[in-house]
Amino acid sequence: MTDIANSTVPPVPPECKTTGVVTVPQPLITARGVNVFYGDKRALKDVSIDIANNQVLAMIGPSGCGKSTFLRCFNRMNDTIDGARVTGSLQLEGQDIYEKRQDVVQLRARIGMVFQKPNPFPKSIYDNVAYGPRIHGLAADRIELDEIVQTSLKRAGLWEEVKDRLAAPGTSLSGGQQQRLCIARTIAVNPEVILMDEPCSALDPIATARIEDLIDELRASYAIIIVTHSMQQAARVSQRTAYFHLGDLIEVGETDRIFTNPRHKLTEDYITGRFG
Amino acid sequence: MSKTVAQTRALVEKSLRRRRLAELRFQAYGIAAVSIGVLFVILLFGSIIAKGAPAFRQAYVTLDVFIDPEVLYPDGTVDTELLATADYVALVRGSLKQRFMDVEGRAATRQLVELVSGSAVQDLQALVQADPKRVGTHQMLTFLADDKVDQYLKGNITRSTPEVDRSLSDQQLDWVDALKASKALELRFNKVFFTHGDSREPEQAGVWGAVVGSLYTLGVTLLLSFPVAVATAIYLEEFARRNRWTDLIEVNINNLAAVPSIVYGLLGLAMFLNFFGMPRSAPLVGGLVLALLTLPTIIIASRAALKGVPPSIREAAIGMGASPIQTVLHHVLPLAMPGMLTGTIIGMARALGETAPLLMIGMVAFIVDVPGSLSSPATVLPVQVFLWADSPERAFVERTSGAILVLLAFLVLMNATAVILRNRFERRW
């Protein structure tokens, strides 16, 4: 977290309400008035937004704006941080994500996540992809498991490159391949939502382009939420964009509209490169 | 005031020389420090090996023994029952007198018999009792020579040593020389040292009892401390919430690692012996005490190993929907295992060399028998070293160093195991 007092990011005017349309017809996830506290610090302030199916939502904003924090609310990754507290309502198909009875294991099987730095397990390529189906008991036998692994790798566009060395360690792949392996691992459990936390920030432009193409293909089957530092990337891969600023959700809208005709002053200043 | 390029370059050149010198000086200090360390290691090992190596050889005397029926069956009746109580010393004496015909008088004869270890009598008895048909035959038998003869053969006692200091008379030395000249007396591999327990007679004393005692003790220590320490480390590192209690536990574990080992001995004495009434001098109790001693070490090493696992692996597992225990067992533990094993072996090596706490629970007793169970009286290698270092006989000097060599061999073996295990479990990420 950057120290906000010393950053060059301008403050949010008081009584700020999100500009643009936060709702969508038939939302998969609805977030209403979500706050996140790290100890006494309020990292996210009253964020409300809907997530649509078969669509990519890009979350952009300067460092420390709360976009990653918000992303980690969806699969309750914030639970693992001591002193983190989430208030408000987050519902996945009408079911409260933060309800006591909600099992996080089940939740994370429905909402997969791809991280900033490719983090394959120090196991074989096969075992990396097979891990999710194994722990969730998705394959009845070895044949079915083989099938899941193959389909997942194919959908992640990695099959042709690794089909002859499935037993090789996942860490022996290049950075871009590792990230696609992580995506294959995530889709192997057939989730409904995929969260991506700056998935390309550790990759070169060619690997980035491949991942972006992949995201576009995966959109047909999943709801995808991607956090990115690159506005070009947001413009390329997403249909909706949300701009966060110091913990506030400033503006939400169709990506084309946000980048061509931002309504809020802060959004405009950010995408035109005045700060950030 | 700005300098020209030439001026700047000249200044940089000048500073370069100073920096290079500083670097060389620092390297020299480093090399000197390393050399001193290496020198002391060489001195230590050199002196121990030089002193201890002779302990692996021992003087044996080969005699032609006539198993005289007149001695074994004095009444003339052949009764194998009598073999249990017969006068075997007389047989040894007879054999030696046969060799040295000119020896007469009780005193001289006793001196002659002193050249052979007391174990010769037991060996002979065992041999005859095993097969009574040997009575009446001549046998070429090899016995342990007395420790003083052994020392003379190894040159630790010479004729120039004053007679009072060497406990061998000139007459005895003459006999020894005669036996040596006829190849009846020679140095051989000291099997007794590696197969027997402790003894008051140096030539009959061995480290095997202590080795077995050490193995039993360390076995108990390992079985107890490894699972407990790993479970503790995993719980504290992966599951426990940070609060005042966990902080308190952490501080206490760190403090326990620094507690002098004899304090653990006192604890063991008070708790295991006096309160629970466990047997004295037993490997079981020794193992319990050493387990308490090694627990903090292994916990600290295991926690460090767990901390060293990259958080990205945990995140990946949690993100995939693995439960906390699955995350730990499938991903974190395999990566932390090399570090945990290294810590464990370091802890075990410390336990192997530990003497003080075992003195408190009675493992310092003089124990001849090789321990047969976890509750039978035993001693351990470092305590054996301590006991022998305290013994007045000259022959125990080299046996002390010999026992240290065995102890060091164990340590090297354990460290090698640690390296092998670490390499086997090591995985890159």
Contacts between the chains, C-beta under 8 A, distances in Angstrom:
chain1	res1	chain2	res2	distance
A	75	B	319	6.8
A	77	B	315	7.2
A	77	B	318	6.8
A	77	B	319	6.7
A	80	B	314	7.7
A	80	B	315	7.9
A	80	B	318	6.3
A	82	B	241	6.5
A	82	B	242	5.7
A	104	B	321	7.9
A	105	B	321	5.0
A	105	B	322	7.6
A	105	B	323	5.4
A	106	B	321	7.5
A	107	B	321	7.8
A	108	B	318	7.1
A	108	B	319	6.4
A	108	B	320	6.9
A	108	B	321	3.6
A	109	B	321	4.3
A	112	B	319	7.1
A	112	B	320	7.5
A	113	B	319	4.0
A	115	B	312	6.6
A	115	B	315	6.1
A	115	B	316	6.8
A	115	B	319	7.0
A	117	B	312	5.9
A	119	B	310	7.8
A	119	B	312	3.9
A	119	B	313	6.4
A	119	B	315	6.7
A	119	B	316	4.4
A	120	B	316	7.5
A	121	B	313	6.7
A	121	B	316	6.4
A	121	B	317	7.4
A	121	B	331	6.1
A	122	B	313	7.4
A	122	B	334	7.8
A	122	B	335	6.6
A	122	B	427	4.6
A	122	B	428	6.6
A	122	B	429	4.3
A	131	B	320	6.2
A	131	B	322	7.9
A	131	B	330	7.6
A	132	B	320	4.9
A	132	B	321	6.8
A	135	B	320	7.2
A	135	B	321	6.9
A	135	B	322	5.6
A	135	B	326	5.9
A	135	B	330	7.8
A	136	B	321	6.4
A	169	B	428	7.7
A	171	B	428	6.1
A	171	B	429	5.8
A	182	B	316	7.4
A	185	B	320	6.8
A	186	B	319	7.8
A	186	B	320	7.4
A	189	B	320	7.1
A	189	B	321	6.8
